Amino acid sequence: MERLNEKCVSPDPAYDACNICPRLCGVNRNAGQKGFCQTGAGLEVAWAGVHGGEEPCLAGTSGVGNFFFSRCNMSCVYCQNFQISQGDIARQPMSEKAFVQKALFFQEQSVRAIGLVSAGHQAPALCRALKAAKNAGLNIPVIYNTNAYETVETLKSLTGLVDIYLPDIRYSCDDAAVKYSNAPGYTAISRNAILEMYCQVGPVRPDPDTGLIDRGLWVRHLVLPNRLAGTWESLCFLALELSPRIGLSIMSQYNPLHRAGSFEALARTITAREYEEAVDMALSLGFENLLTQDLEGSARNAVPDFADFLKPFKGF
């Protein structure tokens, strides 16, 4: 990826008293004030490139042209992207024009989709850039990869711009969400957000010939040690209040990265029994589009290093 550092910060009323995410910081990002996410009023992208590590039904054989946005509105103690989500490695402004050029370049490389990773705190600028890209000819699926700590109002602004929502569902206990991710009210907030995503795009509908997906809701659930994620409660919500026809990834790749080693309950990888228990729960609830991971496979060890600007994902 070439460095795209052309600055373009167009004033947007949404940033005057920022309530874009559930933190409701109220800061004036147009005037240079910084809230929890520490980002300004334009796009800030840490890395953009083709990534083959997404779900095979989304990435196909040609991968996803991913934009990894700088910073985050959560601060998970075990975040594998902590270098860019909680630090400033490779952080750079990206103009709307540069975003459009990069998205169209990805499309010309025949990627399956465009991926937007952790972009919710930059949603107003992103909406403008996405509209410009579509007006310029972007016509492949757009994937919105999010921690689900989003407001319904912000998600509504993305209606018609996103084809595939790819949220995490991290916790079903707010105490755990606060302790390990500094995310007050996460359970209700994330569930309301995922409901809005489902209302926009519905369940997934894999192509009967290829198995590829162009539209719908696909949820990721990371299994944590010692049942800290509240897997059963989250999966029941997804199956019973949405549909077992959504896509679901049960993820085994938890590693005690970043500051996780300071928390006894998180200071180890998960066991085979813990992972199998989570998969059995999903099967018992009848999920029709279920992806699992090899507990000892490459996905578990493919931790990105964003200090390597050219190739942070060496495992893929």
C-alpha angles and dihedrals in degrees: 000000000000117000110263105195104150105136120229119162109167114190111252123183089223089071096050092087103005115225095148095124132032092269090075091202093174094208123146102244091177087064093049098261115145128216130187094305093051092218129130132225099285137058117293115189126184098190139354123190147115112293125190098188100089124102108301091233088059101036100037112185097311100056134223126291096232129196110199106202121214122255128356142231091238129056108208112190089219099043112148090203094050092128090069103020095054102014138048103245110145091353111163139160115247122199123223088248092053091048091052092048092049094046092050090046090055090049090051088054088060097243114169095236148344114257125206110196120197096342102140096104088055096045101127094054090041092053091055092048093048092050090050091049093051091047087052093054109277105152108155121101118286116218119202109203110193145161087231091237088128138125119244089232092058092047091051088059088062094055110133093010098077124061101178125031113205107185130168118229101205110170145012093194121069093205090062091044091055096042098047105025106020088235112140115202092010098149099059094033094053093044093051089047093050091048089055091049090051091049089055102046108010126207122333120267110200116208105255092224102042105018089228122141127217100173142019145062120306116179128200123208119190113208110226128199120268093018091284093147094063090229099179095053093047094048092048089054091051096046099040104033097035118017140283085233093075117099117261132190118194102202124209099180100101112142126177092246132157107004098345093106089069090065114071094209092054101037096103140049119259122270127241088248092054092051096044089050090056093048091049089053091054092048092049090055092054103243106180099197105046128159123190132185134227104253091221096032132119094268089068093055100038096100110164123236107204091186084079096071096188100048116011094157103065093159094067 
